[in-house]
């Protein structure tokens, strides 16, 4: 695997276009069978509509990319089969939660989800709720996912304006630092209380990362690369 590359981005141009994805069209029968198998393992998986990217260009603090709509089954097959279409990437926003005492706050995905056991910041593959006209609103996606997963709202934090785009192969994780107005242990308790009120929360546990020793193999490389850079700059 190539080493992660982190781009600091201040402006975005994320266009949504009606593009037909040859991978999804040509391998439809295989994709359908693969998703049926995954649903047998995790019956709560839902084949909704998501947005994937292509043609990403980073120039002088600017990111331009084109997004297109597909179904979650096609995305899942593309991911599970080793990303066979190299022109496509998964580019999504992440709420890099940082508490007032410097801890990063991450969630562990519940067993009924497609990423069960993985530990990372609140996030999600963009979907049609994140489209404004013909543009992807990645900031809105971060706000939506953050509230859905943790119950935290705009009254609880201050979002930094820049993005830390971590490129790892076919993945671009767009990290937005979210500064919480509470220390780590309070943030964890707040989120855990919210999860306890939900019938089927997306997260099964909350983790605080205060130093390099708190990083684990359950965290994707794009998360650990970002956190390593943040700790190195302190």
C-alpha positions as CSV (number, residue, x, y, z in Angstrom):
1,X,0.0,0.0,0.0
2,X,1.3,3.5,-0.9
3,X,2.0,5.9,2.0
4,X,-0.8,8.3,2.9
5,X,-0.6,11.8,1.4
6,X,-2.3,14.7,3.3
7,X,-3.4,17.8,1.4
8,X,-4.5,20.9,3.3
9,X,-7.5,22.3,1.4
10,X,-9.3,25.6,1.9
11,X,-11.7,25.6,-1.1
12,X,-13.8,22.8,-2.8
13,X,-15.4,22.3,-6.1
14,X,-17.4,19.0,-5.9
15,X,-19.7,18.7,-8.8
16,X,-22.4,16.0,-9.1
17,X,-22.9,14.6,-12.6
18,X,-25.2,11.9,-14.1
19,X,-22.4,9.5,-15.0
20,X,-23.1,5.8,-15.8
21,X,-20.6,3.5,-14.0
22,X,-19.5,0.7,-16.3
23,X,-18.4,-1.5,-13.4
24,X,-21.9,-1.4,-11.9
25,X,-23.6,-2.1,-15.2
26,X,-21.4,-4.8,-16.5
27,X,-21.2,-6.8,-13.3
28,X,-24.7,-6.3,-12.0
29,X,-25.5,-10.0,-11.5
30,X,-22.3,-10.6,-9.5
31,X,-23.0,-7.5,-7.5
32,X,-26.5,-8.5,-6.7
33,X,-25.3,-12.0,-5.5
34,X,-22.6,-10.4,-3.4
35,X,-24.9,-8.1,-1.7
36,X,-27.4,-10.9,-0.9
37,X,-24.6,-12.8,0.8
38,X,-23.6,-9.7,2.8
39,X,-27.3,-9.2,3.8
40,X,-27.4,-12.8,5.1
41,X,-24.4,-11.9,7.3
42,X,-25.8,-8.5,8.4
43,X,-29.6,-8.3,7.7
44,X,-29.7,-4.6,8.5
45,X,-27.6,-3.6,5.4
46,X,-29.6,-1.4,3.1
47,X,-29.0,-0.9,-0.6
48,X,-29.5,2.9,-0.7
49,X,-28.1,5.4,-3.1
50,X,-24.6,6.8,-2.5
51,X,-22.1,9.1,-4.2
52,X,-18.6,8.1,-5.4
53,X,-15.9,10.3,-6.9
54,X,-13.6,10.5,-9.8
55,X,-11.2,13.0,-11.4
56,X,-9.8,14.5,-8.2
57,X,-7.3,17.3,-8.7
58,X,-5.5,19.1,-5.8
59,X,-4.0,22.5,-6.7
60,X,-2.8,25.3,-4.4
61,X,-5.2,24.5,-1.5
62,X,-8.1,23.6,-3.8
63,X,-9.8,20.3,-4.4
64,X,-11.9,19.7,-7.6
65,X,-13.7,16.4,-8.1
66,X,-16.7,14.9,-9.9
67,X,-19.2,12.7,-8.1
68,X,-21.8,10.3,-9.5
69,X,-24.7,8.4,-8.0
70,X,-24.7,4.6,-7.6
71,X,-26.2,2.0,-5.3
72,X,-24.6,0.8,-2.0
73,X,-24.4,-2.8,-3.3
74,X,-22.1,-1.7,-6.2
75,X,-20.0,0.4,-3.8
76,X,-19.6,-2.5,-1.4
77,X,-18.7,-5.0,-4.2
78,X,-16.1,-2.5,-5.6
79,X,-14.6,-2.1,-2.1
80,X,-14.7,-5.8,-1.2
81,X,-13.2,-6.9,-4.6
82,X,-10.1,-4.7,-4.2
83,X,-11.3,-1.6,-6.1
84,X,-11.2,-3.0,-9.6
85,X,-12.1,0.4,-11.2
86,X,-9.0,2.5,-10.5
87,X,-10.6,5.7,-11.9
88,X,-13.1,5.8,-9.0
89,X,-12.5,6.7,-5.4
90,X,-14.5,6.9,-2.1
91,X,-14.2,10.6,-1.0
92,X,-16.1,11.3,2.2
93,X,-16.1,13.8,5.0
94,X,-15.1,13.0,8.6
95,X,-15.7,14.9,11.8
96,X,-12.3,14.9,13.5
97,X,-13.7,15.4,17.0
98,X,-11.1,17.1,19.3
99,X,-12.1,17.7,22.9
100,X,-11.1,20.9,24.8
101,X,-8.4,18.9,26.6
102,X,-6.9,17.7,23.3
103,X,-8.2,14.2,23.0
104,X,-9.5,12.9,19.7
105,X,-13.0,11.2,20.1
106,X,-13.8,8.2,17.9
107,X,-16.5,5.7,17.6
108,X,-16.4,1.9,17.2
109,X,-18.9,0.7,14.5
110,X,-21.6,-1.7,15.7
111,X,-21.8,-5.3,14.5
112,X,-24.8,-4.7,12.2
113,X,-22.9,-2.2,10.1
114,X,-20.8,-2.8,7.0
115,X,-17.6,-1.7,8.9
116,X,-18.2,-3.6,12.1
117,X,-15.5,-3.3,14.7
118,X,-13.6,-0.5,12.9
119,X,-12.8,2.6,15.0
120,X,-12.8,6.1,13.4
121,X,-14.4,9.5,13.4
122,X,-18.1,10.1,12.7
123,X,-18.5,9.9,8.9
124,X,-20.4,8.3,6.0
125,X,-20.3,7.8,2.3
126,X,-22.1,10.9,0.8
127,X,-25.6,10.3,-0.3
128,X,-28.4,12.3,-2.1
129,X,-29.3,14.2,1.1
130,X,-25.9,15.9,0.7
131,X,-26.5,17.3,-2.8
132,X,-27.4,21.0,-3.3
133,X,-28.3,21.6,-6.9
134,X,-25.5,20.0,-8.8
135,X,-22.9,20.3,-6.0
136,X,-21.9,18.0,-3.1
137,X,-22.2,19.8,0.3
138,X,-19.5,17.9,2.2
139,X,-19.7,20.3,5.1
140,X,-23.4,19.4,5.4
141,X,-22.6,15.7,5.2
142,X,-20.2,16.0,8.1
143,X,-22.8,17.9,10.2
144,X,-25.5,15.3,9.4
145,X,-23.3,12.3,10.1
146,X,-22.0,13.8,13.3
147,X,-25.5,14.4,14.7
148,X,-26.8,11.0,13.5
149,X,-24.0,9.0,15.1
150,X,-23.3,11.0,18.3
151,X,-26.2,13.4,19.0
152,X,-23.9,16.4,19.0
153,X,-25.1,19.5,17.4
154,X,-23.7,22.9,16.2
155,X,-24.2,24.2,19.8
156,X,-21.5,21.8,21.0
157,X,-18.6,22.6,18.8
158,X,-16.7,24.9,16.4
159,X,-15.8,23.6,13.0
160,X,-12.4,24.7,11.6
161,X,-12.7,26.0,8.0
162,X,-9.9,24.0,6.4
163,X,-9.9,20.3,5.3
164,X,-7.2,17.7,5.8
165,X,-7.6,15.4,2.8
166,X,-5.9,12.1,3.5
167,X,-5.3,10.1,0.3
168,X,-4.7,6.4,0.8
169,X,-5.1,4.5,-2.5
170,X,-8.8,4.6,-3.6
171,X,-9.9,6.5,-0.5
172,X,-9.9,10.2,0.2
173,X,-10.9,11.0,3.8
174,X,-11.8,14.7,4.1
175,X,-11.0,15.5,7.7
176,X,-12.6,18.6,9.3
177,X,-11.4,19.3,12.8
178,X,-14.4,19.8,15.1
179,X,-13.4,21.5,18.3
180,X,-15.7,20.5,21.1
181,X,-16.4,22.8,24.0
182,X,-16.0,20.0,26.6
183,X,-13.2,17.7,27.8
184,X,-12.9,14.2,26.4
185,X,-14.5,12.3,29.3
186,X,-17.5,14.6,29.2
187,X,-17.8,14.2,25.4
188,X,-17.6,10.4,25.7
189,X,-20.3,10.4,28.4
190,X,-22.6,12.6,26.4
191,X,-22.3,10.4,23.3
192,X,-22.7,7.2,25.3
193,X,-25.9,8.6,26.9
194,X,-27.2,9.4,23.4
195,X,-26.4,5.9,22.1
196,X,-28.2,4.3,25.1
197,X,-31.4,6.1,24.1
198,X,-31.3,4.6,20.5
199,X,-32.8,1.2,19.7
200,X,-30.0,0.3,17.2
201,X,-27.1,2.8,17.3
202,X,-24.4,2.8,14.6
203,X,-21.7,2.9,17.3
204,X,-21.0,0.3,19.9
205,X,-18.3,2.1,21.9
206,X,-16.5,5.5,22.2
207,X,-12.7,5.7,22.3
208,X,-10.5,8.6,23.4
209,X,-7.1,9.0,21.7
210,X,-4.7,11.1,23.8
211,X,-1.5,9.9,22.3
212,X,0.2,7.6,19.8
213,X,-0.1,4.7,22.2
214,X,-3.9,4.9,21.9
215,X,-3.9,4.1,18.2
216,X,-4.9,0.6,17.3
217,X,-5.1,-1.7,14.2
218,X,-8.9,-1.3,14.3
219,X,-8.4,2.3,13.0
220,X,-8.1,2.8,9.2
221,X,-4.7,4.1,8.0
222,X,-6.2,7.4,6.9
223,X,-7.3,8.0,10.5
224,X,-4.0,7.1,12.1
225,X,-2.0,9.1,9.5
226,X,-4.1,12.2,10.3
227,X,-3.8,11.8,14.0
228,X,0.0,11.2,13.8
229,X,0.4,14.4,11.9
230,X,-1.7,16.3,14.4
231,X,0.3,15.0,17.4
232,X,3.6,15.7,15.6
233,X,2.5,19.4,15.1
234,X,1.7,20.0,18.8
